[in-house]
Amino acid sequence: MGRRRHFEMDVKQNSTFTLNITSMTDMFTLLLVFLLQNFATSSVELKPVKDLRVPTSNSYKNPVDVLQVSVSEGEIRVSDKVVARVQNRQIASTDIDPQDSNFIKPLFQELQERAHDPKAQKGKDEDNGQILLQADQNLPYQTIRKVMYTASMAGYPHVKLVTVIGN
Amino acid sequence: MKKVKINHHSEFELDLASLLAVIMKLVPVLLLSSAFMQLMVIETDLPQVVTEAIQKQEKENKKNILVEVDDSRKVVITIDVEGKKSTVSVDPTKEGHVDLAKLQLTFREIKQQNPDIFKIDLAPAGNVAYNEVVRVMDEARRSRDYHIRFPIKDEKTGKDTTTDYMFPEIVFVNMMEG
């Protein structure tokens, strides 16, 4: 009986082939254009705060490197430090001065310390009483007002509201 | 003369490997430095306690525009021209929001009547959402229609020019209220 012959592919061991990378280059070129458009031109690094959605605005002014204050639905932060609590979109009553319903005591203390601390100013632009305020878009104006009022009392009367580009 | 034969049907392949290598290096660099969410700022001028009295004194003899947003999102604009007051109001939409389109038109009309005013006093009610306050500020700051421009005098050259800015200076006047 004759043995059945197995089919064997004729593979050339020393053959070379060229990869067609034209479509891949196309894709990367598109990606490059997109990334160049989104290239960060501002030298100031604004750290996004968790659970905080800033409002949209048609302002195209770049932020400056000054003290950052953020107000989310849970807390008030000065730079990265939590200074006061927000409950039900209102400043926690324990953080409000009993004599003045607009005055947030711990925020005032922190801002005053930073205003008089040369280390806190190091590396930043001359602030001239300016702060960058990142506040959640759903917070009522009365909560924001209290923060602005306290900042003004602590020597930061010029508040720059952080927004995201949109219409 | 000898003729050079050119084969018009010949095909050749571009070597894109080096180009791809450059792009591959650029993409991670740009990915790291890209700002996918561009954060901008709106400048506000807040009156300091010590300067408030002086500002009030200054305002008495000048033109002043007060924009109030009440609890129902109705916007009441009071224009005070040397003691003569007039009021314009913008009713809220059916959904209970500030009527931004109508507000923009109202601001344009006020600006056309008072081209020398660049500052407004803003007094939103306590329960107005911050988002809505920012939108009202947007409508007041500049005209959405770039064809509509307002006259302004260049202080340096003394020449008349135009701008799309209406009321770029916005002051929260009710900040000190309890």
Interface residues (C-beta under 8 A of the other chain):
Chain A: T18 I21 T22 M24 T25 F28 T29 L31 L32 L35 L36 N38 F39 A40 S42 L46 P48 V54 P55 T56 S57 N58 S59 Y60 K61 N62 P63 V64 D100 S101 N102 L132 A135 D136 Q137 N138 L139 P140 Y141 Q142 T143 I144 R145 M148 Y149 S152 M153 P157 H158 V159 K160 L161 V162 T163 V164 I165
Chain B: E13 L14 L16 A17 L19 L20 I23 M24 L26 V27 L30 L31 S33 S34 A35 F36 M37 Q38 L39 M40 V41 I42 E43 T44 D45 L46 P47 Q48 V49 P124 A125 G126 N127 V128 A129 Y130 N131 V133 V134 R135 M137 D138 R141 R142 R144 F172 N174 M175 M176 G178
